[in-house]
Amino acid sequence: MARVHPEKILEYLGQELRPALEKAVKAAVPGAEFDARALYAGFLREVAKSYPSYEQVPDSCVQT
């Protein structure tokens, strides 16, 4: 099993994931107005609280 740091991975992938999160929220809450960067930053803070350290994931989730 590999060990990953969820917050660091999400920070690294932020440019790709931020627009996807924005689309998902807009689809789930039509008419919602929000700052996508602030939303993603808040999401990262919550991830950091929930997963403050490294987590084990199956080897099939990573490629070395």
GIGI-V633890 format. One record per run of one state. SS is the DSSP state (H for helix, E for strand, C for the rest). FROM is the first residue (numbers start at 0). TO is the last residue. If there is no record, write none. Layout:
ss->SS from->FROM to->TO
ss->SS from->FROM to->TO
This chain:
ss->C from->0 to->0
ss->E from->1 to->3
ss->C from->4 to->4
ss->H from->5 to->11
ss->C from->12 to->12
ss->H from->13 to->27
ss->C from->28 to->34
ss->H from->35 to->49
ss->C from->50 to->53
ss->E from->54 to->56
ss->C from->57 to->57
ss->H from->58 to->60
ss->C from->61 to->63
